[in-house]
């Protein structure tokens, strides 16, 4: 199991009260489940239920070392020790 740095942005950071935390997992899905286990209030923001499955919400962007996981293996993307995962909710401004 790898230990990765997870950076949270915008309202995710506010809800967790942390901008960066260290979490473990073998892939992005396990890391995000670890995140929502530690901060249950984030679960409904990050995941949506589809039948019996939890899926990443369409508006949540997850980056592994600067690359969007949708261009990789999505939630099955493997992580390694020292990787950096960024979790971005939708952000607007002007």
C-alpha positions in Angstrom: 0.0 0.0 0.0 1.4 3.4 -1.0 1.3 6.6 1.1 0.4 9.6 -1.0 0.0 13.4 -0.3 -3.6 14.5 -1.0 -4.2 18.1 -1.6 -7.7 19.5 -1.1 -9.0 22.6 -2.7 -11.9 25.1 -2.2 -14.9 23.8 -0.1 -13.2 20.4 0.3 -10.4 22.0 2.2 -12.8 24.1 4.2 -14.9 21.0 5.2 -11.8 18.9 6.1 -10.1 21.8 7.9 -6.9 20.7 6.1 -5.3 21.6 2.8 -3.0 18.6 2.7 -3.1 15.1 4.3 -1.2 11.9 3.9 -3.3 8.9 3.0 -2.7 5.3 2.0 -4.1 3.1 -0.8 -3.2 1.0 -3.8 -5.1 3.1 -6.3 -7.1 6.4 -6.5 -10.3 4.8 -5.4 -8.8 3.4 -2.2 -7.2 6.8 -1.5 -10.5 8.6 -1.9 -12.3 6.0 0.2 -9.6 6.6 2.9 -10.3 10.3 2.6 -14.0 10.0 3.0 -13.6 7.5 5.8 -11.5 10.1 7.6 -13.7 13.0 6.7 -17.3 11.6 6.3 -18.7 15.0 5.3 -16.8 14.8 2.1 -18.4 11.6 0.9 -21.6 13.2 -0.5 -19.5 15.8 -2.3 -16.9 13.5 -3.8 -19.1 10.4 -4.6 -22.6 9.7 -5.9 -24.5 6.5 -5.5 -25.5 4.6 -8.6 -27.5 1.6 -7.5 -25.2 -0.3 -5.0 -22.0 1.4 -6.3 -20.3 4.7 -5.4 -18.9 6.6 -8.3 -16.9 9.8 -8.5 -19.2 12.8 -9.1 -18.8 14.1 -12.6 -17.8 17.6 -11.4 -15.0 16.4 -9.2 -11.6 16.5 -10.9 -8.8 14.3 -9.5 -5.2 14.7 -10.6 -2.3 12.4 -10.0 1.1 14.1 -10.2 -0.6 16.9 -12.3 -2.4 14.5 -14.7 -6.1 14.1 -14.7 -7.0 10.5 -13.9 -9.7 10.5 -16.6 -6.8 10.3 -19.1 -5.3 7.3 -17.1 -7.3 4.5 -15.6 -9.7 6.7 -13.7 -10.4 5.4 -10.2 -8.3 2.2 -10.9 -5.2 4.3 -11.5 -2.4 2.9 -9.3 -0.5 5.1 -6.9 3.0 4.9 -5.6 4.7 6.2 -2.4 5.3 9.9 -2.6 2.7 10.6 -5.3 0.6 13.7 -5.1 -3.2 13.6 -5.6 -5.1 16.8 -6.1 -8.9 16.8 -5.5 -10.7 19.7 -7.1 -14.4 20.6 -6.7 -16.1 22.9 -9.2 -14.9 26.4 -8.7 -16.3 29.6 -10.2 -15.4 33.2 -9.9 -15.1 36.4 -11.8 
